[in-house]
């Protein structure tokens, strides 16, 4: 079975190129396949995890960055597209560790809650205010429309942007004696508006194992998994090969009492892309194993 995503990973290693571009005012050079997602390069090679990835499909806008001053979804932007150009991420909005006016306004209005969308919202708002210093509420809504938020209901974010346009920046810290009944800054708000907050996808132990899922290229069919021991002996960095038999409760679903989809297919697949088995081990090893060597038929 062939998973085109994993095939792409292997070919990317063979066709890597050296590409230079500016990120937050600094010249950077990376080695990667020209078609690699910009979001992946920013996060995994440059350590700029302030750029969040919510969907990898351009739907949520969490990964929004500025490319030559215009907002783009970095998950849909190929590395080759930024060669020799300027990229700004949320980490580049604060100058010399001083929060920008926009970031301070987000804090003052409670616009950063869970924080997953905050970097994208800030970037989108930064482009708007650069091109339109006095936007209407409708223009703010339109400019931020490409970034989805599940926490705020958008009102606090819109109010924060409009406050910057009106030069009505509130302090996130009420004066002494006026704290009761006043809005105060979110305790971890600064980390969220600067992109320094660490989420589960932003860091991992250095000795972590990687899991690669092998998926069916067929819409329907039966298969059999043979003895995995020869594969484990052939690849020392491979720690385990997981099949349906290794999952104690091999089902999941939306409803608590009706879990009708297997975690790993138990001998037959029902749609193209259904998970069949998982390879666990060192990243270089699990990504390099050809699917032609897997004990499946």
N, C-alpha and C positions, 0 to 999 in steps of 0.2 A: 504494500500500500504506500502511496506517496502523498505526503502532506505538502502542498505547494508552499506553505509558509516556512516550513523547515528547509525545504529545498532552496528557498530564497536565502535563508540564513547561511547555508553552506556556500552558495555561489557568491554571497556578499563578501565572505572572507577571501575568496579567490580574486575578486575584481575590485578590491579596495583601491581608493585613490587618496591622494593628499590634497586636502581642500582648506583654503584659508578664508576667513571672514572676520568681521569685527563683532564682538559681543559686549554690550554695555561699555563701549568706548575702548575696548582692549582687543588687540589683534590676536586671534586664536587660529591654530592649525590643528586639524584632526585627520585621522586616517580611517576611512570608512567607504563603503560602497556609495556611489553618488546618489542612489535612490533611497538611501537610509532616511527614515523620518527625522526631521529636524528636532522634534521633541525627544527622540531617543538619544540623539547626539548631545543635546543640551543637558539632559538628566544623567545619562550614563557615562559619557566621556568627560563632560565639563563640570559635572557636579552641581548644576543649577537646577535643583529639585523644586524651586519655587514654581516652575512651570509644571502644572498638574496635567495628568492624562486621565480623562474620565471615560472616553468612548473609543478613541483611536479611529473615529469615523467622521470628524468634523461636525458632529451634532451638538455637543455640549458647550464648546467654546472654552473649557477650562484651560486648554493649552495655548490660548491666544498670546502672541508676542507681536512686537512691531518689527516689520521688515521694511527698511527704508522709510520709516515713519508711518507705515500703514499696517493696520491689524490683520494678521493672518492666523489661521489654525496651524500650529507647528506640526501637528500630527499628519497634516495633509501636504506639508511642504517638504519637498525632497532636498537633501543636503546640497545637491548640485545647484539648486535655485538660489542659494545664499552666497555662493562663491564670490568673494570680493565685495560683498555688500554688508550693510549695517543691521544688526539685530539687537533689539532691546527687550530684556525680560523684566519681570517684576523686581529682580535684584538690582536692576539699573535705575530704578525710579528714585531711590534715596541717594543723595549726594553726600559723600563723606560721613556716612552713618546718620545724617540728619534726614528725618522723614520729609517727604515732599508735602506741599500744601494739600494735595489730593489724599495722600495717605493719612495725614492728620485729620482731615475731614471725615474719612471713613471711620477712624477711631472715635471721633466725637459723636457721630451719629449712630454708632452701633451697627455699621454696615457690614462688618466682618463677623460672622457667627461661626459656623463650622470651618469656614476658611477655604474650602476646596475650590470655590468659584472665585474667590477674592482676587487672586493674581490676574485672572482673565478679565474680570470686571475693571480692575485698576488700569490695565493696559488699554482696554477699549475706551475707557473714560479719558485717559491721557491723550489718545489720538483725537477724540472729539474736542477737548478743550484747546488742543494745539491749533486745530483748524477752525474752531468756532468758540470764541472767548465768551460769548453770551448766548448759549443755546436755550431754547425753550424746553419745557418739560417733554413735549412730544419728540423733540430732537434727541433728548437724552435717552428716552425709551427706545428710539430707533437705533441709536448708536450702540446701546448695550444689548440689543435684541439677540445678538449671536451668542451670548453667554447665559447659560441656564443656572438658576439658583433654586435650591430646595428649602432654604431656611428663612430668608428674610421677608418674602413676599414682595421683594424689590423696592418697596417704598423707602426704606432707610438708605439704600444705595442711591436711588434717584435723588433723595434729599441731600445726600452728601455731595453729589456732583453739582447740583444746582447751587448749593451753598458756596462752593468754590467759584462758580461763575459770578455769584453776587458779592464775592469778597466778604462773606459772612462766616468766617471760620471760627467755630466754637472751640474752646479748650476742652480736651477730654477729661480734664481734672477740675472739678468745681473748686472755687476759692474756699478757704477755711471758714467754717461756720455756715456754709451753704450746701453741704453735701446731702442732707436729708431731703429726699424727694427729687434730687438731681440725677441726671444720667452720668454715670462714671465710665471710665474706659474699661473695656474688657481686659481681664488680667493677662490673657495671652494674645491680646489683639495686635500688639506690635510685631510679634513673630508672624502673625497671619498676613499683615499688610506688607511685610518686607520679604515674604517668601522663605523665611528661616524656619517656619514650623515644620517639624518632621512627622510625616504620616507613615503608615505601614508600608507603602510602596516606595518610600524615599530612602530607606536604609535597611540593612540586613546584616547579620553576623557574617564575618569574613569566611567562616568555614561552613556556610550554608550549602546544602545540596540543592541542585536544580532539578526540576521536573519537566520533562518534555512529553506532551500528549501526542500519541499517534492516532490519526483520525481516518475514517473510511473515505475513499474516493468514490464509493458506489452508493447509490440511493437505496439499494436493498440487496441483501445477500447473506449467506452463511459463511462462517469461517471457523478455523480451528487453530488454537495456539499450542505448539508443541513444547518440548523441553527447553527451558530458558537457561539451564546451567551452562551449556557450551558458550552462549553469548556472554554470560557473566565472566567466564574464564578468559574469553578472548579480549574483553575490555576491562582491565583492572579498575578503571575509574568509575565503572558502572556499579552502583550499590544495590540496585533492585530493579526488577521488572514486575510491575503491578498489573494484574488482570482483574476481571470481575470476581474471581474466586478470592481475591485478597481484600475485598471491600465487605465488611461485616453486614452493613445495611446498604445494599447496592441499589439505592433508589433515591430520587429527590423530586420535588415538584413545588408548585406555588401554594397549594392548599395543604394544611397540616395533616389531614387524614387521607389524602389522595396523592401518593407519590408514585407516579407512573413512568418516570424516566430513569433508566439505569445510569449510574455514575460511569461505569465502563460496560460496553455492550457484552452480554453473556452468550456469545456464540452466533449472534445474528445482528445485523445492522438494519435500521429502519429509515435512515436518511443520510445524504451525503454530508460528511463532516462529523458523524457521530464518533465519540471517543471510544477507542478499542483497547488500548493499553497505555501505560505510562512508563517512561524510562527515568530512573532517579539516579543521580550521581554528580560527578564533577561536570561543570558546564561544558568545557571543551570536549569531554567524552560523549555526553548524551546528545550533543548537537551534531557530532561528527559521525555517529553510527548510521550507515546506509540502511534504509528501510528494507532493502533487498536481503539483508542479513537477519532480519527478524524472523523468529520461528513461527510464521503464520502461513496459512494456506486457505 
